[in-house]
């Protein structure tokens, strides 16, 4: 029975992870004012507009942050954790703990997304890739707000930009210190 429960838990995590990714990327593209004519942005807008358009009447954008997309992503994480309570035998959390775990999972998702994007951006700087590819300018716009403050403070060493490495280190520290603590709180309350 536990093998079937583990498989079902994996399917739940995958399905909800894909849905959360849509809303998180929509939030990020709006926050950095990515080019709307980028095909990736158009896909994100078309996929999320049926849910976000009615919600934006209640939850407007605040300082370029789409609160409706943020709330939908958090609710999806909470529902995922609620379903995992009943599917996975070793997963337990109270109702309040499920809300905290949803926040922790969403924060962890943001950290993982930025970790992957910064790593990919650093790799792309060493590879000759077509700049007309729609992913390249979008990726650059999304990681720039994180890397720009670090570039001002960290000098180039031998012509190498060390800001991606420092950003990855900070992200890993946030995961170890804050996300792990929030997950522990969510499981104990």
N, C-alpha and C positions, 0 to 999 in steps of 0.2 A: 504494500500500500504506500510506503514512503517513496518508492521510486516514481509512482504515478503522481504523487503529491509534488515531488520535486520537479517533474516535467511540467505540471500545470503551473507551478510557481514561476518556472522559467518563462513559459508562454505569457503569463500575466506581466512579468517584468519587461519582456520584450515589447509587447503591445503597448503598454503604458509608456515605456521609454520612447517609442516612436512618436506617440502623440505629444508627449512633453517636449520632445525635440522640435516639433513643428512650432509650438507656441514660444519656446525659448528663442529659437532662431528668428521668429517674427519680432519678438521683443528687441533682440540685439540689432537687427537690421533697421528698425525704426529708431532706436536710440542713437545709432551712428549716422543716421540719415543716408543710408545706402541708396544707390541709384535704383529708382523704381523700375527702370527699363531693363535691368539685369534679369535674365530669365529665371534665375534662382529666386530672386525677390518676388517676381510675379507669381511663381509657383507657391511660395509661402503665403502671399496675400490671398490667392485664390483658395488655398486649402483651409485657411483659418478664418476668412471673412464670415462664413455662415455662423460661426460661433461668436466671434468678436464684435460684429456690427451691432447686434442688440445690446450686448454688455457694455459697449462704449458709451451708451446713453447714460448708464448708471455709474460706470467707472471710467471717467475721462483720463486722457493722457496727462501725466504730471511730469514736467521737466524732461520731455522727450522719452519718458518711460511709460510704456503702454501697460497701465495697471490692470486692464482686463486680461491681457495675455499672461501677466504675472499671476493673477488670481486663478485663472484656468489651469495653468501649469501646476500651481500648488494644490488645487483641488484634485487634479489627476494623480498627483503623488499621494495625497491622503487616501483617495479611493483605492489606489494600488496597495497601500499598506493595510487598509481595511480588509481587502480581499485576501491578502497574504495571511492575515490573522486566522482565517478560516481554512486556508488551504495547507499552509506549511505547518507541520506539527511542532517545530521548534521556534516559531515566530510568535511572540506574544507581546502585546502592548495594550494599555487601556485606551479609552476613547481620547483622552487628553494626550496620552503618549503617541497615539496615531497622528494627531495634529502636529506634534513636535517632530515626529519622524518624517512627516511630509515636508516640513520646512527644511529639515536636515538633508533629506534626499534631494530636494530642489537645489539647495546650496551646493551639495556635492555634484550634482549634474552640471551646474554652472562651472564649477572648478574643473571638472573633467573636460568639458567642452573647451574651455580656455586653454587648458593644458595641451590638448590635441591641436588646437588651432595655432598656438604659439610655436609648438614643435614643428608643425607643418610649414608655418611661415619661415621659420629659421632654415628648414631644409630647402624650401623654394628659393631662398636667396643664394644657394650654392648650385642650383640646377638652372639651366637655360630653358625656361618655359615660356610659352607664348603669352604675352601680356594681354592679348585680346580674349583669353579664356575667361569666362564670366566668374570663375571662382577666385582668380588672382586678385582683382581689385576689391571684391567683397571681403575676402579674407584679410587683406591689408587694412581695410576700413574698420573691421571689427577688432583686430588686435592692436591697432594704433593707440586707442585711448589707454590701454594697459602699458604698452611699451614706451610711449612718448615721455611720461614723467621719469621713467627709469633712464632713458637715453640722455636726459638733461643732467642727471646726477652721476652716471657711470661713464667714465671716459672710454674711448676706443683703445683697445690693447692690441698693438701690432696690426691695426686695421680691422680688427674683429669687434663686432658689436656684441657685448656680453649681456645686454639687457634681456634678451630672451631667456638666457640661462638663469638670471636673477629672478625674473618673473615666474619661471617654472619652480624655482626653489620656494618662493613666497607662496605659490599656490599649493605646493605640497605641505608646507607648514600650516596653512589654513586648514587643509584636509585633516592633518594629524591632530591639530590642537582644537579647532572649533567644531568641525563636522563630527569628529569622533566623540567629542564631549556631548554634542546635541543628540547624537544617536544613543549614547549611554543614558542621557536624561529621558529620552523618549521611551526606552525600554524599561526604565525603573519606575516611572510614575504611572 
